[in-house]
Amino acid sequence: MTEITAPKSPVTAEQFADEIREQLKYTQNVTAEQATAADVYVAVSKAVRNHLADSWFKTQADTVNGNTKAVGYLSAEFLMGKQLENALLNAGLTDQFDKAVEALGFKPKDIVDAEYEPGLGNGGLGRLAACFIDSLASLGVPAFGYGIQYKYGIFKQKFDENGKQVETPDYWLANEEPWGHTDYNRDQKVSFGGKVVENADGTKTWEPAWSVRAVPVDYMVPGYKSQRVNTLRLWTAKSYDEFDLLAFNRSEYMDAVAPQVKAENISKILYPEDSTKVGKELRLEQQYFFVSASLHDAIRVFYPGQDKPDLTTFPNKIVFQLNDTHPVIGIPELMRILIDEYGYDWDTAWSITTKTFNYTCHTLLPEALEVWPASLIGELLPRHLEIIEKINAQFEAELKAKGVAADTIKDMAIYTGDAVRMAYLATYGGSHVNGVAELHSQLLKDVTLKNFSDVYPDKFTNVTNGVTPRRFVKLANPRLSDLITEGLGTDKWVSDLELLKGLEPLAADDEFVKKFAAVKKANKHAFVGFAKDHYGIDIDENTLFNTMVKRLHEYKRQSLKILAVISTYADIKSGKVKAEDITPRTVFFGAKAAPGYYLAKMTIELINNVSRVISSDSAVKGKLAVHMLPNYNVEMAQNLIPATDLDEQISQAGKEASGTGNMKFALNGAMTVGTLDGANVEIRERVGADNFFLFGMTVDEVEAQYANGYDPAKYYEADPRLKQAIDLVADGTFSNGDRNAYSPLVADWLTKDWFMTLADFSAYMGIQSEIEALYADELEWNRKAVLNVANSGYFSSDRSMEDYLERIWHTAPLA
Ligand code: Z15
């Protein structure tokens, strides 16, 4: 990788202040005296964008003319987080910003806080996409992120007076949004419905019933010290029929705007499900909408002004990564474009298409692998259904020729006659398939996509996820960043995270470890202030900060954590644990539940009510506190992760594909309690078994239990602590005496418990005692935490990108 250093100081603080004043005056139309923090935020953001513009144009030109292939990252979600601080960092303007806004009479923090977080993603998958495009720009790899600019992002979560989750719309565009530029002149037409007619010459013509206008909104994606700025292109849907005159003349005024409503609905809202079923027509419309617009956009970019481009070179220009099954309709769409719009024959089109696409699978849960009813595809995209049928026929013939058994061929069907399996289509229609952690990729080959791996072993590979060290260390944890730089004698680790390894010897240096402990303490203190400001809660900073933040899902097992908390509560209250043996602890939960996910929502309600009961019980005051923090988002992550002592990664083994929170915590010097699942396995390998709190069943043990007929009630009867905890939920302790409040949850635990929370409970309680014993030795604890930081450099998304470049994309940074 060639490092192009950013100009030392593109402008002075005084010059930058003038640029801000100019923006205030001529774009915001307020005087510096009238300006509020919100005005200054917009002005600063536009001034920073101007600094990035030349690098952006140069990167675009080099992308088209250069000798390296670009990457197109197709993703229904990009969970970007706030932009300003990151843009300042990458533009090399952080110091100038601080001084300039102070000169204008503002506190830098108030300006940064004025930004509204764009929540265009649900969780790990969307945040991963954001980390990846950050790393691609930082490595200098030409890349486009392609997705949807939803009008409403992930819902805002509140809790009602009973502790139930309440969702409110996230109208993030209520105020001026300075980062996205709507490029009306680079629009694309996306069509739906209608029928396919066969022409005299045997070719097919799709006669769609309706079309929408896809208008791109461009976001600059600045690299860190790379002088490169890539593009995130998010499509928004507009109507072509601004006014239906016929309807208007019949004075059906409301009907006159119906086409606009229908068209603009497509990019109206992000589906709030994360690894749970959706299967709604509008969702398929969204998927086709952004994928079709993006493929046409790539042809426009790489073959400018050409009516008859030679698209056999398309796979040399750009390689598309399919982020989960959501964009997989891109495979038949590229076939259709090549055959129907550009006149290629089937085989040529297939050869181009299979070279163009690769597929990342992010799950092991069967319900998260999309399967669309053929009838729905047929209605919405009749030409695509034909193409899918033909792909399937070709696939079956190919399998037959390879000697695959007939019943196996049937099991592998892409098109079953009434459904289309998108994961299978992606596996057959692309060059590579990857999982997101070693264990996950292995399970894909052994279980989920076993038949495919048997026939196409070379397609399968692994790329372990990573996170960007810019946002999640440098920006989120400035104190630790300064200490790392001091310890290493360089700040190069920000773009070369394996350099953290150089901290390893310092774990033996008590003075360094004490400085590290002081950083953690300061971060905890800061979070106490953040929590007071944002949530109005009082936290005792002299407690162990124990955090579990992620989407609420049964497989992630928030239930296991809350049952353990209840058990500890009961033990303290009953005096079973002596006062001197108690490690004071504050447990933080953050989790959104999909609005239709009944048991997940009930778990949130339970956590809130456990929190309520514990906080009003003087018997545990100062010893145990639980907080369910509302609306977990990127900003909360950036504040809470650096303040955490112990993080929870306790999914049932074999269910969490990777996890990326686990990486953020390790890099910020938290200790992890976790199962052998997802990337936990690799984190533990790297940080060392002594520096990771492992517990619970392995994948093989889980499988054996399923095979033997798992009976959770057995565990309930066998462990008195578990029995007591569940009984307290059942007897109304956390529901003002109402014994029915949690009965569906209790019934599930005792009779189903699909993710074996009960089976892992005893081991989990056991490891918690070890954790508390170690925590009592402050120096030892922090020594291990330092070793977590020192050995987690591998989990940089820069490294993930290098792996994709080498194993899948076969491209390189621009010269
Ligand atoms: C999602 O956030 C993930 C997988 C999915 O299939 C969907 Cl629909 C959403 C997550 C995985 O659960 C998590 O383990 C992984 O770290 C993340 O994707 C990024 O790969």
Residues whose N, C-alpha, C, O or C-beta is under 5 A from the ligand:
A	BS01	Z15	G123 G124 L125 L128 D274 S275 H362 T363 A368 V436 E656 A657 S658 G659 T660
